[in-house]
Amino acid sequence: MAQSPAASLTPSAPAPNAEAPARPKRTYNGPSPRTLLVTLAMVVTASVLAGVVSGSVTVLFQALITGLLTGGIYSLIAMGLTLVYGVLHIINFANGAMVALSMFLTYAAVSGLGLHPYMALLITVPAMFVLGAAVQGTLLNPIMKAPIHTQLLVTIGLALAIENLLLMIFGPTPLSVELPGDHGVSFLGASVDLSRIYAFIGALVLVALLWLVLHKTRIGTAIRSVAASPEGSRLVGIDVKLIYVLTFGLGAAATAAAGTFVSTFTTIEPTAGSVFNLTAFVVVVLGGMGNVPGALVGGLVVGLTEQLGGLIFPGQSPLLTVFVVFLIVLFAKPQGIFGRAS
C-alpha cells in the first residue's frame, strides 16, 4: 500500500543502534568577545595617547563626549543605508541626498507651518516613507536582477535629481533651523549643545525601534526572511517585491529622522548629501554591511576616532585617522565589527 503524504512527513523513530541526528549549531549574529575586546582596547589606547598628547584631562573629556555625540549622529545618518543594503543588497547612493531633502522638509515645516523642529518628524517621516516606497516600486524593483552597476547608476541619478530639485526650489543660499531652548550644557568640564544630545538620543531610539520592528513584528519577520533568502521567501508565499518596497520605505523614513535631528545644528544646503554619503559608507562598512546595531557601533567608532585623532595628530584633517582605522578594519576584519564571514 502506498504511504500517504501525511505519513511521509512524520519522522520515524530511530533504530535502536542508530546514532541520534546532530543538532544544528546555533549561530550568533553579533561580534565575537575577542572583537569587542580588541575594539575597546583600541579606544582606550587612543584615549590615553590623546590625553598624553593634549596634556589636559578637560580637553580629553571634551573630545570623548563630542566624539560619542557625533558618532551617534553618524549612526543616525547611516541607519537607512545599512537597512536597505541588508535586505535589498543595493548600495543606495541617494541616501545622503534623502537626508538633505529631509532637512529641507524640516525647514519648510518650521518656517512655513511654524512647527517645532522635532514636531516636523510627523511630516518628514511619513513623507519620506512614501517617497522611498515609490522609488523602490517604480525605479528599483524592475532592475533588482540587473547588474549591480545599473542599480548604482539609478541611485546616483536619483541623488543628482534630488540635489538639483532642491537647488531650483530653495536656491544655493545656506539655510538653518533654530531649536528653541538650545544651549550649551557642561559635563565634566566639557560643553555640549542640547541639540546634539537630542540627536544622540534620537539615534538610540531609532535603533531600538528598528530592532523591535525587525524582530517583534510579522512584517519584520518577513523582511528578515527575504534578506536571508528571497527565493525561499517567495516559495512560502511572501510577496518579495512588496517587502522590498516596505524596506526601502523604512530606510527612507530613517533618513527623514536623521535629517530632522541634524538640521537643528547643521547648515542646510542642497549638496550636503555628498558629505553625509561619505561618512555613512565608512560607518556601515565598519559596523558590518546590513547590520542595524552595527551601524550604531560603527558610528560611535568613527566619531571617537575623528575627535581623538584630532588630538593625537594636531593640524591634520580628522578624517585622516578615520580612514587609517577604516583600512585597518578592512584588512583585519573585512566583514566589519558586527559582520559575519560568508
C-alpha positions in Angstrom: 0.0 0.0 0.0 1.3 3.5 -0.9 2.3 5.7 2.0 0.1 8.8 2.5 1.8 12.2 2.2 0.9 13.0 5.8 2.6 9.8 7.0 5.7 10.6 4.9 6.1 13.9 6.8 6.0 12.2 10.2 9.5 11.5 11.5 10.0 7.8 12.2 11.6 6.6 15.4 15.4 6.0 15.1 16.6 2.4 15.1 17.9 1.2 18.4 21.6 1.3 17.3 21.3 4.3 15.1 23.1 7.5 16.1 20.9 10.4 17.1 21.0 13.2 14.4 23.3 16.0 15.3 21.6 19.2 16.5 22.1 22.2 14.3 24.5 24.7 15.7 23.1 28.0 16.8 24.7 31.0 15.2 25.5 34.3 16.8 24.9 37.4 14.8 26.8 39.8 16.9 30.5 40.5 17.3 32.7 37.9 19.0 34.0 38.7 22.5 37.5 39.0 21.0 36.4 41.6 18.5 34.7 43.6 21.3 37.8 43.4 23.5 40.1 44.5 20.6 37.8 47.4 19.7 37.6 48.5 23.4 41.4 48.2 23.8 41.9 50.4 20.7 39.6 53.1 22.0 41.2 53.0 25.5 44.7 53.2 24.0 43.7 56.1 21.7 42.1 57.9 24.6 45.3 57.5 26.8 47.5 58.6 23.9 45.2 61.6 23.2 45.3 62.6 26.9 49.1 62.5 27.0 49.5 64.5 23.8 46.9 67.1 24.8 48.1 67.3 28.4 44.7 68.2 29.6 42.0 66.0 31.1 39.4 68.5 30.3 40.3 68.6 26.6 40.3 64.8 26.6 36.8 64.7 28.2 35.6 67.2 25.6 36.9 65.0 22.8 35.3 61.9 24.2 31.9 63.4 24.7 31.9 65.2 21.4 33.1 62.0 19.7 30.3 60.0 21.2 27.6 62.5 20.3 29.0 63.0 16.8 29.2 59.2 16.4 25.5 58.9 17.3 24.7 61.4 14.6 26.8 59.5 12.1 24.9 56.3 13.1 21.6 58.1 12.6 22.6 59.1 9.0 23.9 55.6 8.2 20.8 53.7 9.5 18.7 53.9 6.4 21.7 52.9 4.2 22.5 49.8 6.1 18.9 48.7 6.4 18.4 48.9 2.6 21.7 47.1 1.9 20.9 44.3 4.4 17.6 43.4 2.6 17.9 44.6 -1.0 21.7 44.3 -1.3 21.6 47.7 -3.0 24.1 50.4 -2.2 21.9 53.4 -2.1 24.0 56.4 -3.2 20.9 58.6 -2.8 20.9 58.1 0.9 22.7 61.4 1.6 20.5 63.3 -0.8 17.5 61.9 1.0 18.9 63.2 4.3 19.3 66.6 2.7 15.8 66.5 1.3 14.6 65.7 4.9 16.5 68.7 6.2 14.7 71.0 3.7 11.4 69.5 4.5 12.1 70.2 8.2 13.0 73.8 7.3 9.8 74.2 5.3 7.7 72.7 8.2 9.3 75.1 10.7 9.3 78.3 8.6 6.1 77.7 6.7 3.9 76.0 9.3 5.5 77.3 12.5 6.1 73.8 13.9 8.7 72.9 16.5 11.6 71.2 14.6 11.0 67.9 16.3 7.3 68.1 15.6 8.3 68.2 11.9 9.0 64.4 12.3 5.3 63.9 11.9 5.6 65.3 8.4 9.1 64.3 7.3 9.0 60.6 8.3 5.7 59.7 6.6 6.6 61.8 3.5 10.0 60.1 3.1 8.5 56.7 3.7 6.1 57.3 0.8 8.8 58.7 -1.4 11.1 55.7 -0.6 8.4 53.2 -1.3 7.5 54.9 -4.6 11.2 54.9 -5.7 11.6 51.2 -5.0 8.3 50.3 -6.6 8.8 52.3 -9.8 12.6 52.6 -10.3 14.4 49.8 -8.5 12.0 46.8 -8.4 12.2 46.4 -12.2 16.0 46.3 -12.1 16.6 44.1 -9.0 18.1 41.3 -11.1 20.0 43.7 -13.3 23.9 44.1 -13.0 25.0 46.0 -9.9 26.3 48.9 -11.9 22.8 49.5 -13.3 21.4 49.8 -9.7 24.2 52.1 -8.7 23.6 54.4 -11.7 19.9 54.6 -10.9 20.6 55.7 -7.2 23.3 58.1 -8.3 20.9 59.6 -10.8 18.2 59.9 -8.1 20.7 61.7 -5.9 21.6 64.2 -8.6 17.9 64.7 -9.3 17.1 65.5 -5.7 20.1 67.9 -5.3 19.2 69.8 -8.4 15.5 69.9 -7.5 16.4 71.4 -4.1 18.7 73.9 -5.8 15.9 75.0 -8.1 13.3 75.4 -5.3 15.4 76.8 -2.4 18.4 78.2 -4.2 22.1 78.0 -3.2 21.9 80.1 -0.1 22.5 78.1 3.1 19.6 77.8 5.5 19.2 76.9 9.1 16.7 75.7 11.6 16.8 77.1 15.2 15.9 74.7 18.1 14.0 76.6 20.8 15.9 76.5 24.1 19.1 75.1 22.6 22.1 76.0 24.7 25.3 74.5 25.9 25.4 72.1 28.8 28.5 71.5 31.0 29.5 68.0 31.9 32.9 67.0 33.5 34.3 70.3 32.2 33.1 69.7 28.6 30.4 71.7 26.9 27.9 70.2 24.5 24.8 71.6 22.8 21.4 70.2 23.7 20.6 69.7 20.0 23.5 67.2 19.7 22.4 65.4 22.8 18.8 65.1 21.5 20.2 63.8 18.2 22.2 61.2 20.0 19.2 60.1 22.0 17.2 60.0 18.7 19.8 57.6 17.2 19.4 55.2 20.2 15.6 55.4 19.9 15.7 54.7 16.2 18.0 51.7 16.6 15.6 50.3 19.2 12.5 50.9 17.1 14.1 49.3 14.0 15.2 46.3 16.1 11.6 45.9 17.5 10.1 46.2 14.0 12.5 43.6 12.6 12.3 41.1 15.5 8.9 41.6 17.1 6.5 42.1 14.2 5.3 39.9 11.3 6.5 42.4 8.8 9.9 42.3 10.4 10.0 38.5 10.2 9.1 38.7 6.5 11.9 41.3 6.0 14.5 39.1 7.7 13.3 36.1 5.7 13.7 38.0 2.4 17.1 39.2 3.5 18.2 35.7 4.2 16.6 34.0 1.1 14.4 35.9 -1.4 13.7 32.7 -3.4 12.8 30.7 -0.2 10.6 33.5 1.0 8.8 33.6 -2.4 8.1 29.8 -2.1 6.4 30.2 1.3 4.1 32.9 -0.1 5.9 36.1 0.9 5.5 39.0 -1.6 9.2 39.7 -2.1 8.6 42.9 -4.2 6.3 44.3 -1.6 8.8 43.6 1.2 11.4 45.4 -0.9 9.1 48.4 -1.2 8.4 48.4 2.6 12.1 48.1 3.4 13.2 50.9 1.1 10.4 53.0 2.6 11.7 52.2 6.1 15.2 53.2 5.1 13.9 56.5 3.7 12.0 57.1 6.9 15.2 56.6 8.8 16.9 59.3 6.7 13.9 61.5 7.5 14.6 61.2 11.2 18.3 61.8 10.6 17.7 64.9 8.5 15.3 66.4 11.1 17.6 65.9 14.0 20.7 67.1 12.1 19.0 70.2 10.7 19.0 71.8 14.1 22.8 72.2 14.3 24.0 71.9 10.7 23.8 74.2 7.7 21.1 73.1 5.3 22.4 73.0 1.7 21.3 71.1 -1.4 24.7 69.5 -1.7 25.0 68.4 1.9 24.2 64.8 0.9 27.6 64.2 -0.6 29.3 64.7 2.7 26.8 62.6 4.5 27.3 59.8 2.0 31.0 59.5 2.5 30.7 59.3 6.3 27.7 56.9 6.1 29.6 54.4 3.9 32.5 54.3 6.3 30.2 53.8 9.3 28.2 51.0 7.5 31.4 49.1 6.4 32.9 49.4 9.9 29.8 48.2 11.6 29.0 45.4 9.1 27.1 45.9 5.9 23.4 45.4 6.6 23.6 45.3 10.4 21.5 47.9 12.2 23.2 47.6 15.7 26.5 47.6 13.8 25.7 50.9 12.3 25.4 52.4 15.8 28.7 50.9 16.9 30.4 51.9 13.7 29.2 55.5 14.1 30.5 55.7 17.6 33.9 54.3 16.5 34.1 56.9 13.7 33.0 59.8 16.0 35.6 58.9 18.7 38.3 58.2 16.1 37.7 61.6 14.5 37.9 63.5 17.8 40.8 61.6 19.4 42.7 61.6 16.1 42.4 65.4 16.1 44.2 65.5 19.5 46.9 62.9 18.6 47.7 64.5 15.2 47.0 68.2 15.6 46.9 70.2 12.5 45.9 67.2 10.4 42.4 66.5 9.0 40.3 64.5 11.4 39.4 62.2 8.5 43.0 61.0 8.3 42.7 58.9 11.4 39.2 57.7 10.4 40.5 56.3 7.2 43.5 54.8 8.8 41.2 52.9 11.2 39.0 52.1 8.3 41.8 50.5 6.3 43.0 48.5 9.4 39.5 47.1 10.0 39.2 46.2 6.3 42.4 44.2 6.5 41.8 42.6 9.9 38.0 42.0 9.7 36.7 42.8 6.2 33.1 41.9 7.2 33.1 44.7 9.8 32.8 44.7 13.6 29.3 43.1 13.6 29.6 41.4 10.3 29.9 37.7 9.7 32.1 35.9 7.2 30.2 34.5 4.3 
